[in-house]
Amino acid sequence: MRTLNEFERYVIEDKGTERPFSGEYYLHNAEGVYCCRKCDAPLYLSEHKFHAHCGWPAFDDEIPGAVARHTDADGRRVEIVCASCGGHLGHVFEGEYLTEKNLRHCVNSVSMVFKSREEMEMGQETMSVNRPAANAYATFGAGCFWCVEAIFLALKGVVSVKPGYAGGRAADANYQRVCDGDTGHAEVVHIEYQPEEVSFETLLEVFFQSHDPTTLNRQGNDVGTQYRSAIFAHNEQQAEAATKAIDALTEEGAFDSPIVTEVVAFDEFYPAEDYHHDYFARNGEQRYCALVVKPKVEKFKKAFASLLK
């Protein structure tokens, strides 16, 4: 994951916008690939780029599965983000008839880095040998995030686990509102992991074995839509892997009741309030942690001993 400077953070993480006609790739026309500046994931090919006279780089197509869409905070436009890390790219527009594809990805130059075809072709072997793969992200809802955070933090290859909310609007993404159960959010953990150390399939295995995926909108005594079992897929590969895992568990009869886990596209993650982070580690003697979280964590560590840090 690349370290960002202040302006890059403003655009990529805080969803800002660079000044029109100021970006280095506005009139750029070399052959190659435009990648995410934050995580290095390939986003657009040079043949997707066209001159739209809008002040920002424009593309009328994307690399399949590379870009995610969701409604912008203004409620009108469609924001585009890197499907791998969620970094803000810009906005996408339809109906302008600027190219045959009738699509314009309006992207901030600062959100991207360009790699020539020679760099991509000649550097692949060197990168795979000398440089670790870019970190990836997974987002799961499996009941109270205090428990789920503690479980995934113990896995080798997991860089960080952040508790928070997904599935609803930013305006309602706070613990008090989410606990009402009517905001559309699920309590989730947002996991950054190293794919060369732990696969997404392994994360799925831990996910399904660390909660009950057959109870609709509840985990034990925690009841409400915010406690639903959910996988927020960051790309098509994650969605396919999740569906395949559910089909396999169903065919094996792994659970007595049908799996109700929902698989939906990742939209946005809203971090939980500071006091929720590392909650079990800091509040192990608290009644809920001692009676609910601790037994689950100990059961997980026994079942997955070979995968622990």
C-alpha positions as CSV (number, residue, x, y, z in Angstrom):
1,M,0.0,0.0,0.0
2,R,1.5,3.3,-1.1
3,T,2.1,6.1,1.4
4,L,0.0,9.2,0.3
5,N,1.0,12.8,0.7
6,E,-1.5,15.3,2.1
7,F,-3.1,16.3,-1.2
8,E,-3.4,12.6,-2.3
9,R,-5.1,11.8,1.0
10,Y,-7.5,14.8,0.4
11,V,-8.6,13.4,-3.0
12,I,-8.3,9.6,-2.5
13,E,-9.5,9.2,1.1
14,D,-11.5,12.4,1.8
15,K,-13.1,12.4,-1.7
16,G,-11.8,15.7,-2.8
17,T,-11.3,17.0,-6.3
18,E,-8.2,18.3,-8.0
19,R,-8.5,21.6,-10.0
20,P,-9.6,21.0,-13.6
21,F,-6.8,21.1,-16.3
22,S,-4.1,20.7,-13.5
23,G,-3.6,16.9,-13.5
24,E,-0.6,15.3,-15.1
25,Y,-2.7,12.8,-17.0
26,Y,-5.3,15.2,-18.5
27,L,-3.6,15.3,-21.9
28,H,-1.6,12.1,-21.4
29,N,-1.7,9.7,-24.4
30,A,1.0,7.1,-23.9
31,E,0.3,3.4,-24.2
32,G,0.0,1.5,-21.0
33,V,-2.2,1.0,-17.9
34,Y,-3.5,3.5,-15.3
35,C,-3.4,2.0,-11.8
36,C,-4.8,3.0,-8.4
37,R,-2.3,5.3,-6.7
38,K,-3.1,3.9,-3.3
39,C,-3.0,0.2,-3.8
40,D,-1.5,-0.2,-7.4
41,A,-4.5,-2.1,-8.7
42,P,-4.9,-1.8,-12.5
43,L,-8.0,0.4,-13.4
44,Y,-7.9,1.5,-17.0
45,L,-6.1,0.7,-20.3
46,S,-4.8,3.5,-22.4
47,E,-7.2,2.5,-25.2
48,H,-10.1,3.4,-22.8
49,K,-8.9,7.0,-22.6
50,F,-10.3,9.8,-24.7
51,H,-10.2,13.6,-24.7
52,A,-13.5,14.9,-23.3
53,H,-12.4,18.6,-22.9
54,C,-13.7,18.4,-19.4
55,G,-10.5,19.3,-17.5
56,W,-9.9,15.7,-16.1
57,P,-8.7,12.4,-17.6
58,A,-11.7,10.6,-19.2
59,F,-12.2,6.9,-19.9
60,D,-15.1,5.2,-21.7
61,D,-14.4,1.8,-20.2
62,E,-12.6,0.1,-17.4
63,I,-10.7,-3.1,-16.6
64,P,-13.5,-5.7,-15.6
65,G,-14.1,-5.6,-11.9
66,A,-11.6,-2.8,-11.2
67,V,-14.0,0.0,-10.5
68,A,-17.0,0.1,-8.0
69,R,-19.9,2.6,-8.2
70,H,-22.2,4.1,-5.7
71,T,-24.4,7.1,-5.2
72,D,-22.4,10.2,-4.3
73,A,-22.9,12.1,-1.1
74,D,-24.8,14.8,-3.1
75,G,-27.4,12.2,-3.9
76,R,-27.2,12.9,-7.7
77,R,-24.0,11.8,-9.2
78,V,-22.4,8.3,-9.3
79,E,-19.1,8.1,-7.5
80,I,-16.4,5.7,-8.7
81,V,-13.8,4.1,-6.4
82,C,-11.1,1.5,-6.7
83,A,-12.8,-1.8,-6.2
84,S,-9.7,-3.2,-4.4
85,C,-9.1,-0.5,-1.7
86,G,-12.1,1.9,-2.0
87,G,-10.0,4.9,-2.9
88,H,-11.9,7.7,-4.5
89,L,-11.4,8.1,-8.3
90,G,-14.0,10.6,-9.4
91,H,-17.5,10.2,-11.0
92,V,-19.0,8.4,-14.0
93,F,-21.5,9.9,-16.4
94,E,-23.8,8.4,-19.1
95,G,-25.9,9.9,-21.9
96,E,-23.3,12.4,-23.2
97,Y,-22.7,10.5,-26.4
98,L,-19.0,11.5,-26.5
99,T,-17.9,8.0,-27.7
100,E,-19.8,5.0,-29.0
101,K,-19.9,3.5,-25.5
102,N,-21.7,6.6,-24.2
103,L,-19.8,6.5,-20.9
104,R,-17.4,8.9,-19.3
105,H,-15.3,8.0,-16.2
106,C,-14.1,11.4,-15.0
107,V,-11.0,10.6,-12.9
108,N,-8.6,12.7,-10.8
109,S,-5.1,12.3,-12.1
110,V,-3.8,12.2,-8.6
111,S,-5.9,9.1,-7.9
112,M,-3.8,7.2,-10.5
113,V,-0.3,6.2,-11.5
114,F,0.6,5.3,-15.1
115,K,2.7,2.3,-16.1
116,S,3.9,1.9,-19.7
117,R,3.4,-1.4,-21.5
118,E,7.1,-2.0,-21.2
119,E,7.0,-1.4,-17.5
120,M,4.1,-3.8,-17.1
121,E,5.6,-6.5,-19.3
122,M,9.2,-6.3,-18.1
123,G,8.4,-5.6,-14.5
124,Q,6.0,-8.4,-13.8
125,E,8.6,-11.0,-13.0
126,T,10.7,-8.5,-11.0
127,M,7.7,-7.3,-9.0
128,S,6.5,-10.9,-8.2
129,V,9.9,-11.9,-7.0
130,N,11.1,-8.7,-5.2
131,R,8.0,-6.9,-4.1
132,P,5.1,-8.3,-2.1
133,A,1.6,-8.2,-3.6
134,A,-0.5,-5.3,-2.8
135,N,-2.7,-5.7,0.3
136,A,-6.4,-6.5,-0.3
137,Y,-9.6,-5.8,1.6
138,A,-12.5,-7.9,2.9
139,T,-15.6,-6.7,4.6
140,F,-17.8,-9.0,6.7
141,G,-20.9,-8.7,8.8
142,A,-21.2,-11.6,11.4
143,G,-22.9,-10.1,14.4
144,C,-21.4,-7.8,17.0
145,F,-18.2,-6.4,15.7
146,W,-16.4,-6.7,19.0
147,C,-16.2,-10.4,18.6
148,V,-15.5,-10.6,14.9
149,E,-12.7,-8.0,15.2
150,A,-10.9,-10.1,17.9
151,I,-11.1,-13.2,15.8
152,F,-9.7,-11.9,12.6
153,L,-7.0,-9.9,14.3
154,A,-5.5,-13.2,15.4
155,L,-4.9,-14.4,11.9
156,K,-1.5,-14.5,10.2
157,G,-1.5,-12.2,7.1
158,V,-4.1,-9.8,8.5
159,V,-2.7,-6.3,8.7
160,S,-5.6,-4.5,10.4
161,V,-9.2,-5.0,11.3
162,K,-11.5,-2.0,11.7
163,P,-15.0,-2.3,13.2
164,G,-17.7,-0.2,11.6
165,Y,-20.8,0.0,9.5
166,A,-21.8,-0.8,5.9
167,G,-25.0,-1.0,3.9
168,G,-26.5,2.3,4.9
169,R,-26.1,6.0,4.5
170,A,-23.2,8.1,5.9
171,A,-25.6,10.3,7.8
172,D,-26.8,7.4,9.9
173,A,-23.5,5.6,10.4
174,N,-23.2,6.0,14.2
175,Y,-23.6,3.4,16.9
176,Q,-26.8,4.9,18.5
177,R,-28.6,5.1,15.2
178,V,-27.4,1.7,13.9
179,C,-28.5,0.0,17.1
180,D,-32.1,1.1,16.3
181,G,-31.9,-1.5,13.5
182,D,-33.7,0.6,10.9
183,T,-30.8,2.4,9.1
184,G,-29.9,-0.4,6.7
185,H,-26.4,-0.8,8.2
186,A,-24.8,-4.0,9.3
187,E,-22.1,-4.0,12.0
188,V,-19.0,-5.1,10.0
189,V,-15.3,-5.6,10.2
190,H,-13.2,-4.1,7.4
191,I,-10.1,-6.3,7.0
192,E,-6.8,-5.4,5.3
193,Y,-4.8,-8.5,4.6
194,Q,-1.8,-9.8,2.6
195,P,-3.1,-12.2,-0.1
196,E,0.3,-14.0,-0.2
197,E,-0.1,-14.8,3.5
198,V,-3.8,-15.5,3.8
199,S,-6.3,-16.1,1.0
200,F,-9.8,-14.7,0.7
201,E,-11.0,-18.3,0.7
202,T,-9.4,-18.8,4.1
203,L,-11.0,-15.6,5.4
204,L,-14.3,-17.0,4.2
205,E,-13.7,-20.3,6.1
206,V,-13.0,-18.4,9.3
207,F,-16.1,-16.2,8.7
208,F,-18.5,-19.1,8.3
209,Q,-17.1,-21.0,11.2
210,S,-17.0,-18.1,13.7
211,H,-20.7,-17.2,13.6
212,D,-24.1,-18.8,12.7
213,P,-24.9,-18.0,9.1
214,T,-28.3,-19.6,9.3
215,T,-30.0,-17.1,11.7
216,L,-31.7,-14.2,9.9
217,N,-30.9,-10.8,11.4
218,R,-29.5,-12.2,14.6
219,Q,-26.5,-13.7,16.4
220,G,-27.5,-15.4,19.7
221,N,-29.2,-12.7,21.8
222,D,-28.2,-9.9,19.5
223,V,-31.2,-9.3,17.3
224,G,-31.8,-6.9,14.5
225,T,-30.8,-6.3,10.9
226,Q,-27.6,-4.7,12.0
227,Y,-26.5,-8.2,13.1
228,R,-27.2,-9.9,9.8
229,S,-24.7,-12.3,8.2
230,A,-23.3,-10.5,5.2
231,I,-20.3,-10.5,2.8
232,F,-19.6,-7.1,1.1
233,A,-17.7,-8.2,-2.0
234,H,-15.0,-5.7,-3.2
235,N,-14.9,-7.2,-6.7
236,E,-16.3,-10.0,-8.8
237,Q,-13.7,-12.5,-7.7
238,Q,-14.8,-12.1,-4.1
239,A,-18.5,-12.4,-5.0
240,E,-17.8,-15.6,-6.9
241,A,-15.7,-17.1,-4.1
242,A,-18.4,-16.2,-1.5
243,T,-21.2,-17.8,-3.7
244,K,-19.0,-20.9,-4.3
245,A,-18.4,-21.3,-0.6
246,I,-22.1,-21.0,0.3
247,D,-23.0,-23.6,-2.4
248,A,-20.3,-26.0,-1.1
249,L,-21.4,-25.7,2.5
250,T,-25.0,-26.2,1.5
251,E,-24.1,-29.3,-0.6
252,E,-22.1,-30.7,2.3
253,G,-25.0,-30.1,4.7
254,A,-22.6,-28.2,7.0
255,F,-25.4,-26.6,8.8
256,D,-28.8,-27.9,9.9
257,S,-30.7,-24.9,8.5
258,P,-30.3,-23.0,5.2
259,I,-27.5,-20.4,5.0
260,V,-29.0,-16.8,4.9
261,T,-25.7,-14.9,4.4
262,E,-26.2,-12.1,1.9
263,V,-23.6,-11.4,-0.7
264,V,-23.7,-7.8,-1.9
265,A,-21.3,-5.4,-3.6
266,F,-19.1,-3.3,-1.3
267,D,-20.3,0.2,-1.3
268,E,-18.8,2.2,1.6
269,F,-17.3,1.5,5.0
270,Y,-17.9,3.9,7.9
271,P,-15.5,3.4,10.8
272,A,-17.1,2.9,14.2
273,E,-16.5,5.3,17.0
274,D,-13.0,5.1,18.6
275,Y,-14.1,3.3,21.8
276,H,-15.2,0.3,19.7
277,H,-11.7,-0.4,18.3
278,D,-9.8,-3.2,20.1
279,Y,-12.8,-3.5,22.4
280,F,-12.2,-7.1,23.5
281,A,-8.5,-6.5,24.1
282,R,-9.3,-3.5,26.3
283,N,-12.5,-4.7,28.0
284,G,-11.9,-8.5,28.4
285,E,-13.5,-8.5,31.9
286,Q,-16.6,-6.7,30.8
287,R,-19.7,-9.0,31.2
288,Y,-20.5,-9.3,27.5
289,C,-16.9,-9.9,26.5
290,A,-16.4,-12.5,29.2
291,L,-19.6,-14.4,28.5
292,V,-20.0,-14.1,24.8
293,V,-16.8,-12.9,23.1
294,K,-14.2,-14.8,25.0
295,P,-15.7,-18.3,24.4
296,K,-16.0,-17.6,20.7
297,V,-12.4,-16.4,20.4
298,E,-11.1,-19.4,22.3
299,K,-13.1,-21.8,20.2
300,F,-11.8,-20.1,17.0
301,K,-8.1,-20.2,18.2
302,K,-8.4,-23.9,18.9
303,A,-10.0,-24.7,15.5
304,F,-7.5,-22.5,13.5
305,A,-4.4,-22.9,15.6
306,S,-2.1,-23.3,12.5
307,L,-3.3,-20.0,11.1
308,L,-2.7,-17.8,14.2
309,K,0.0,-15.1,14.4
